Amino acid sequence: MILCGCILHNSFTICLGFTLYHQLTSQHVECIILAPTTMLEQRSKKRIKTDKRDAEIIAKCLAQHNYSPVHIQTATDEQIKEFLRMRDDHKLALKKIKQQILAFCLRHNYRYDGNSHWTAAHLCWLKSLQPEALISLYYPTNRRKSRFL
């Protein structure tokens, strides 16, 4: 925002993510992202949001230093966040696959007599299974290719 010929601060709402922040700072423009929960708001007055009213509130917060800036993620922070998302996605996929395997075993009346699932003993038991229905489906006795392959 330019006031009286001097650059005070550029501020904007975070709906654009941090892309605009990174673009502005790469051009050596000082930026602050304000946390909306710490900005002054006159709740008793008009509740209609306008850009003019938002700009006035942002200007007052900047002038009075009455705000909390949002932490800007570094490239390392973003990489860690992406890694954690990927890890969580894979853990969820693994959980679903395990549930599908157990449901398959129950549907075909394969019962594990051990104490708990997904131990070394349980995995050996799973490897020893020979589900006849699947074998006959994928490998018919006449050695022709199944229509499901």
Beta strands, then each sheet from edge to edge (+ up, - down):
strand 1: 2-3
strand 2: 6-7
sheet 1: 1+ 2-
end
